[in-house]
Amino acid sequence: MATIDGVNGLMNRNLDLDLLRCFSVIAAEGSFTKAGERLGRTQSTISLQVKRLEEQLGLSLFDRTSRSLALTPDGDRLLGPARELLRLHDVTLAKITEPDFSGVVRLGVPEDFATAHLPQVLAAFAEAHPLVDLEVTCDLTLNLLERFRAGDFDLVLVKREPKGSGGGARVWREALLWVARPSFPIREIDPLPLVVSPTPCVYRKRACDALNAIGRRWRVAYTSTSLAGAQSAVRAGLGITVLPQNMIPAGLEPVSPAAMLPALHDTEVALLVAHAPAEPARRLAQHIRDALSH
């Protein structure tokens, strides 16, 4: 009887998907404020939704201080299942509300963004639309733009300055941080060695402009078109680099404020769609907008 009561108790407790989506976005952004900006809600609303979810579960999900935000062990345990529930919800909704169609969609994506953010988004679309063949190419933003203009892609995601020119719609905003291997002697090295992508690159320009603004000398120590290659160079101590806040890999860490490096402004990712796209491309574009806005 105890087991039946326990099952009945669980059946009477339904998790609110909107609260789970809010929780998932906070975990991804590392900030209540940034999560609110992404979801179009005030910080007080975000805080209230977290409180409601914690009350539903009877658990504390975040360790919050005035300077940091981290998942509790319970929050960390919830994150994976929460993301899976949201994925299943989005797939189910797409299958029910969107008609069957077929075709090929050619999508160009920056390597780092494809690695961190897109796999689940594209997997949900592919599962909902099995007759659509996705052809995804990872490359530098400059190359993606050139090939898009040449007609090689139906859709491209590109890094750019906030409210940058070139058309397209912003689908993501990224907080950038200086990143180095632990104990890298930043204050003792002059000029400061940088690990960057080839020009033109938004992250590279952001780093150089910020250092020039405070008069800090720098040099390009390592240039790589590969994200993995750049990260390996930083791990080896060849220099420091700039990465989005939620893409710092194991073995690297944000540079301490004690290093006296200048703050870096956010950058953004925009979605560009070819003129008069076919139905599969149009649907994928809308799916990306919806998924990333969530």
C-alpha positions, 0 to 999 in steps of 0.5 A, spaced: 500 500 500 505 504 501 508 503 494 501 505 491 500 511 495 507 513 493 505 512 485 499 516 486 502 522 490 507 522 484 501 522 479 498 528 482 504 532 482 505 535 475 511 539 473 510 545 469 514 545 463 514 553 463 518 553 469 522 547 467 524 552 461 526 558 465 530 553 470 534 550 464 535 557 461 538 560 467 542 554 468 545 555 460 546 563 461 549 563 468 544 569 470 537 570 472 538 577 469 541 574 462 535 569 462 530 574 463 533 578 457 533 571 453 525 569 455 523 577 455 521 577 462 523 581 468 528 578 473 523 578 479 518 574 474 524 569 473 526 569 481 518 567 482 518 562 477 524 559 480 521 559 487 515 556 484 519 550 481 523 549 488 516 549 492 513 544 487 519 539 488 521 541 495 528 542 493 533 548 492 536 548 485 541 554 485 546 556 490 545 564 489 550 569 492 551 577 490 556 575 486 555 568 483 550 563 481 551 555 481 546 549 481 546 545 487 547 538 487 539 537 486 539 542 481 544 539 477 541 532 477 534 535 475 538 539 469 538 533 464 531 530 465 529 537 464 532 538 458 530 532 455 522 533 457 523 540 454 526 536 447 520 531 447 515 537 448 518 541 442 518 535 438 511 533 440 508 540 438 512 540 432 509 533 429 502 535 431 502 542 429 507 542 422 505 538 416 509 533 413 514 535 408 521 533 405 527 536 402 534 538 403 536 544 408 543 547 407 545 550 414 552 554 415 554 554 423 560 557 426 564 551 429 563 553 437 556 555 436 554 548 433 558 544 438 555 548 444 548 550 442 545 547 436 545 539 437 539 538 441 535 544 437 537 540 430 536 533 433 529 535 435 527 538 428 530 532 425 526 527 429 519 531 428 521 531 420 524 525 418 523 526 411 528 532 411 535 532 410 540 536 414 546 538 411 550 542 416 557 545 415 561 548 420 566 554 418 568 561 420 563 567 420 567 570 414 567 564 410 560 562 411 557 569 409 561 569 403 558 562 401 551 564 403 552 570 398 554 565 393 548 561 394 551 555 397 547 555 404 539 556 405 540 558 412 547 561 416 548 563 423 553 568 424 557 572 429 556 579 429 557 585 433 550 587 437 545 590 432 550 589 426 549 590 419 548 585 414 541 583 415 538 577 419 535 576 426 538 576 432 537 569 435 542 569 441 546 573 445 553 571 448 557 574 454 564 573 453 570 572 458 577 572 458 580 565 458 586 562 460 589 555 463 590 555 471 595 560 474 597 563 467 601 569 469 597 574 465 600 580 469 607 578 468 607 577 461 608 583 456 606 584 451 600 579 452 600 573 448 593 572 444 590 565 441 585 567 436 582 566 430 584 569 423 581 576 421 576 578 421 573 575 427 568 578 432 572 575 438 579 577 436 576 584 434 573 585 441 579 582 445 584 587 441 579 593 441 579 592 449 586 591 450 588 597 446 582 602 450 586 601 456 593 601 453 595 594 454 600 591 449 599 585 446 601 580 440 598 574 436 601 568 439 597 563 436 592 563 430 587 557 429 581 556 424 579 550 429 576 551 436 579 545 438 586 547 436 585 554 439 583 551 446 589 546 446 594 552 445 591 555 451 591 549 455 599 549 453 600 556 456 601 559 449 596 565 451 589 567 453 583 567 449 576 569 449 570 565 449 563 565 451 561 564 458 558 558 457 563 554 453 569 554 457 572 547 457 575 543 462 582 545 463 581 552 462 578 558 467 575 565 466 581 570 468 581 573 475 579 580 476 585 581 479 589 580 472 586 587 471 584 585 464 578 590 461 571 587 461 568 585 454 562 587 451 557 581 449 556 579 442 551 576 438 549 570 433 544 572 427 540 568 423 540 569 415 535 566 411 536 566 403 531 569 399 524 565 397 527 559 401 523 552 400 518 550 405 523 545 409 528 551 410 523 556 412 520 551 417 528 550 420 529 557 420 522 558 425 524 552 429 531 555 430 528 562 432 523 559 437 528 554 440 533 559 441 529 564 444 526 559 449 
